[in-house]
């Protein structure tokens, strides 16, 4: 009986992997995402070594995601207009090329901070198109029935890699040097390229594309017009701006607070990584998150950050990072799945461009700000501020929904039966 329950849980959590095309993509994407966030951590450590400035570390992420903030919504129109598989082949190849350039300039010893900033901006322009295309491509591989589970698994991969990638990078920096982290990242992109080339095109379920040219304004009006995901959009903006700066937080926490090196920074990220496995699999098992799930996850994430920031000893902080990692991934995965489930396939690229802008583009503001707070006061102050604002935002939204639900109780927390056919004017 117990064994059957375990098998049932596994099938429910990983059901989308029965689809060959998605299985290929999942494997390649896992490798590529980990490599990408390894590079992000290595860039942070490299810039800190070159400049000895917390603000400069934050500015690295600002450069990386500035194009997403400025042009991210237009990337969604490209994802909705062209064949998403072909778009991904181009973007992944370009990202690999940029990683090779970064590897070579670090390996040869000619690297300067402005070079890292410039390559980060170039990669940001690739991200503008790549992220919404990746998110919107999921349904084409698995179809509508398995869409919620595949969304959760895909999002869990991306969010988990935000933590596990930097953890691995910290170990490599301490053992073989920063340059080889960039080489590993360059090689990782070809895992996705290989997976895309190996897919069976006839099994892809491509959406019907409208003859009119996709427009950014349509995507914004559509997403905000869906009452169910408005709170999710607000919370994703808050968490994306303040919380999703873990490489900055933990790099400075290891260096300034605990007076350690890259090895300690990698270990702190590894503790977060333990939590991401728990959070990612939990989100994949649930598959259909509601707005209540998203708000609750944000509130718990904020509280976990405040607790981690207030603990006095290094060991206590390290242990506290496990639930922080779990809740960070659970929130990101749930929010991503919630927005996708409530959007139609032909416009999903633009909806996911909004998600990408709010989780990555907002780092342009949040990265330098968090770096400044950590540098001016302490990394603990930065973590505490991020947690307090997140928990407060969730509490305000929860209170507002409670008041509103008195008049709309029969519809609170509803989940669409057929998510791919929701009307654009749902209220």
FENWOJO-V295150 format. One record per run of one state. SS is the DSSP state (h for helix, s for strand, l for the rest). FROM is the first residue (numbers start at 1). TO is the last residue. Records with the same first field share a line. If there is no record, write none. Layout:
SS: FROM-TO + FROM-TO
This chain:
l: 1-1 + 14-14 + 19-19 + 52-53 + 82-83 + 108-112 + 143-146 + 176-178 + 199-200 + 204-215 + 226-226 + 243-245 + 258-261 + 287-290 + 311-313 + 342-344 + 362-362 + 377-378 + 412-418 + 422-427
h: 2-13 + 15-18 + 20-51 + 54-81 + 84-107 + 113-142 + 147-175 + 179-198 + 201-203 + 216-225 + 227-242 + 246-257 + 262-286 + 291-310 + 314-341 + 345-361 + 363-376 + 379-411 + 419-421
